[in-house]
Amino acid sequence: MNTTDNSPMDKDVAFLRELMDEISDRARARGLTPEILESILNES
């Protein structure tokens, strides 16, 4: 598949990365650490 930097998929990927970065920043600001997240995800 041949894509360029301006393809709709590239724009979607860039948007998703920005969104995930914002979510990550907000989680860190609220005190969520990678260790806490891992603990939550490993709960049974």
MDTraj code that builds the backbone (N, CA, C; nanometers):
import mdtraj as md
import numpy as np

residues = "MET ASN THR THR ASP ASN SER PRO MET ASP LYS ASP VAL ALA PHE LEU ARG GLU LEU MET ASP GLU ILE SER ASP ARG ALA ARG ALA ARG GLY LEU THR PRO GLU ILE LEU GLU SER ILE LEU ASN GLU SER".split()
xyz = np.array([
    [0.0838, -0.1171, 0.0000],
    [0.0000, 0.0000, 0.0000],
    [0.0885, 0.1236, 0.0000],
    [0.0672, 0.2111, -0.0930],
    [0.1474, 0.3313, -0.1069],
    [0.0714, 0.4488, -0.0488],
    [0.1225, 0.5051, 0.0610],
    [0.0561, 0.6194, 0.1228],
    [0.1496, 0.7379, 0.1254],
    [0.0925, 0.8554, 0.1313],
    [0.1711, 0.9771, 0.1437],
    [0.1449, 1.0370, 0.2797],
    [0.2214, 1.1382, 0.3159],
    [0.2055, 1.2011, 0.4465],
    [0.0708, 1.2685, 0.4637],
    [0.0014, 1.2935, 0.3550],
    [-0.1263, 1.3642, 0.3631],
    [-0.2458, 1.2733, 0.3420],
    [-0.2248, 1.1434, 0.3457],
    [-0.3356, 1.0514, 0.3234],
    [-0.4317, 1.0574, 0.4412],
    [-0.5579, 1.0257, 0.4178],
    [-0.6542, 1.0244, 0.5293],
    [-0.6104, 0.9329, 0.6433],
    [-0.5491, 0.8197, 0.6116],
    [-0.5053, 0.7282, 0.7175],
    [-0.3970, 0.7934, 0.8024],
    [-0.3021, 0.8619, 0.7398],
    [-0.1965, 0.9292, 0.8146],
    [-0.2550, 1.0366, 0.9057],
    [-0.3552, 1.1089, 0.8565],
    [-0.4201, 1.2115, 0.9386],
    [-0.4922, 1.1472, 1.0566],
    [-0.5566, 1.0342, 1.0326],
    [-0.6254, 0.9619, 1.1411],
    [-0.5258, 0.9130, 1.2454],
    [-0.4132, 0.8610, 1.2001],
    [-0.3112, 0.8121, 1.2921],
    [-0.2553, 0.9281, 1.3747],
    [-0.2297, 1.0409, 1.3106],
    [-0.1790, 1.1581, 1.3824],
    [-0.2804, 1.2061, 1.4852],
    [-0.4076, 1.2094, 1.4473],
    [-0.5127, 1.2507, 1.5405],
    [-0.5199, 1.1545, 1.6585],
    [-0.5151, 1.0252, 1.6321],
    [-0.5225, 0.9255, 1.7388],
    [-0.4029, 0.9388, 1.8333],
    [-0.2837, 0.9612, 1.7785],
    [-0.1658, 0.9797, 1.8637],
    [-0.1808, 1.1015, 1.9537],
    [-0.2320, 1.2125, 1.8982],
    [-0.2537, 1.3325, 1.9789],
    [-0.3555, 1.3057, 2.0894],
    [-0.4614, 1.2361, 2.0563],
    [-0.5647, 1.2030, 2.1538],
    [-0.5085, 1.1145, 2.2649],
    [-0.4340, 1.0124, 2.2284],
    [-0.3762, 0.9234, 2.3285],
    [-0.2751, 0.9968, 2.4168],
    [-0.1984, 1.0886, 2.3581],
    [-0.1040, 1.1685, 2.4371],
    [-0.1787, 1.2558, 2.5378],
    [-0.2905, 1.3142, 2.4957],
    [-0.3698, 1.3975, 2.5858],
    [-0.4276, 1.3140, 2.7002],
    [-0.4777, 1.1969, 2.6687],
    [-0.5311, 1.1072, 2.7722],
    [-0.4199, 1.0696, 2.8702],
    [-0.3030, 1.0388, 2.8178],
    [-0.1887, 1.0025, 2.9011],
    [-0.1486, 1.1178, 2.9925],
    [-0.1429, 1.2385, 2.9370],
    [-0.1068, 1.3558, 3.0172],
    [-0.2067, 1.3781, 3.1297],
    [-0.3341, 1.3637, 3.1004],
    [-0.4379, 1.3825, 3.2029],
    [-0.4280, 1.2756, 3.3113],
    [-0.4002, 1.1524, 3.2711],
    [-0.3870, 1.0443, 3.3690],
    [-0.2679, 1.0699, 3.4610],
    [-0.1559, 1.1122, 3.4034],
    [-0.0378, 1.1434, 3.4853],
    [-0.0663, 1.2590, 3.5802],
    [-0.1373, 1.3612, 3.5323],
    [-0.1705, 1.4768, 3.6162],
    [-0.2579, 1.4356, 3.7343],
    [-0.3341, 1.3291, 3.7169],
    [-0.4210, 1.2791, 3.8245],
    [-0.3508, 1.1765, 3.9122],
    [-0.2231, 1.1523, 3.8851],
    [-0.1445, 1.0646, 3.9711],
    [-0.1294, 0.9213, 3.9232],
    [-0.1775, 0.8901, 3.8059],
    [-0.1632, 0.7534, 3.7560],
    [-0.0205, 0.7319, 3.7066],
    [0.0435, 0.6303, 3.7592],
    [0.1789, 0.5951, 3.7168],
    [0.1732, 0.4640, 3.6380],
    [0.2782, 0.4339, 3.5629],
    [0.2802, 0.3056, 3.4923],
    [0.2630, 0.1869, 3.5873],
    [0.3201, 0.1983, 3.7075],
    [0.3097, 0.0890, 3.8047],
    [0.1652, 0.0718, 3.8530],
    [0.0983, 0.1825, 3.8801],
    [-0.0415, 0.1749, 3.9233],
    [-0.1273, 0.1168, 3.8117],
    [-0.1058, 0.1628, 3.6899],
    [-0.1823, 0.1110, 3.5763],
    [-0.1599, -0.0383, 3.5609],
    [-0.0366, -0.0828, 3.5701],
    [-0.0071, -0.2262, 3.5587],
    [-0.0801, -0.3041, 3.6687],
    [-0.0793, -0.2520, 3.7900],
    [-0.1477, -0.3167, 3.9011],
    [-0.2981, -0.3290, 3.8746],
    [-0.3566, -0.2222, 3.8237],
    [-0.5001, -0.2228, 3.7917],
    [-0.5298, -0.3263, 3.6839],
    [-0.4472, -0.3290, 3.5810],
    [-0.4710, -0.4213, 3.4686],
    [-0.4490, -0.5662, 3.5081],
    [-0.3665, -0.5900, 3.6094],
    [-0.3381, -0.7279, 3.6520],
    [-0.4326, -0.7796, 3.7592],
    [-0.5262, -0.6953, 3.8061],
    [-0.6215, -0.7423, 3.9069],
    [-0.7109, -0.8502, 3.8482],
    [-0.7452, -0.9452, 3.9305],
    [-0.8307, -1.0552, 3.8837],
    [-0.9739, -1.0323, 3.9208],
])
top = md.Topology()
chain = top.add_chain()
for i, resn in enumerate(residues, 1):
    res = top.add_residue(resn, chain, resSeq=i)
    for name in ("N", "CA", "C"):
        top.add_atom(name, md.element.get_by_symbol(name[0]), res)
traj = md.Trajectory(xyz[None], top)
